[in-house]
Amino acid sequence: MAIAGKYRGGKSYVLNHLINQPGCFGVGNTTNACTKGLWIWNKVVKAKTQDGQDLNVVFIDTEGLGDVEKDQNNDVRIFMLAILLSSHIIYNCTGVIDNDTIS
């Protein structure tokens, strides 16, 4: 499972709470990004589906999208790699998803 969205949007924070272990993914208190590229948590998290089947989940944190210091091709590469590596993706955003959000 991967998470993607705007830079400085709380993606790492959300994953830390899903894993229930604060500090797994770096969270900063500045405007400087903590995540570069894709970071994969090195432990498999055990979970169950609604019908009781066992799941092994690997969490992937992505570099924030829309950083003005990076070109748009970087965003496309990060987002597409996250999609290709994941069977589920969380798109973390605030407000309505529009062309400015995904371009």
Steps between C-alpha positions, in 0.01 A plus 500: 500500500643834396407856584543796265395866502619859522828579670478582873151345507542250785555178304775368729292594804202302369715193434654516847148483643394216269804299609437611860868575555589872506833573338498224237490763228677830562280800585649848509391832641652713222417561137786270397386160376592192704409243234700482178384256235317199647560359847385148581442393862725200558248296700192319376184601687249222562135587438168330425240565234136553595432133426787385724774424247856572611691776322864601497526875440810697401473879528661741253542871566554730202670830450249784493354608169489860377828620649593817309870406518439179300377461144166344413668188358628420849141499630386271219785256564438488876123456462524236227762296688278505810204378295703225333637370832169507687174314489340788695584870508389779731482841333538751782347838416303783648202642321384407154726307261543716191750546219729713720512218755604228258704689243 
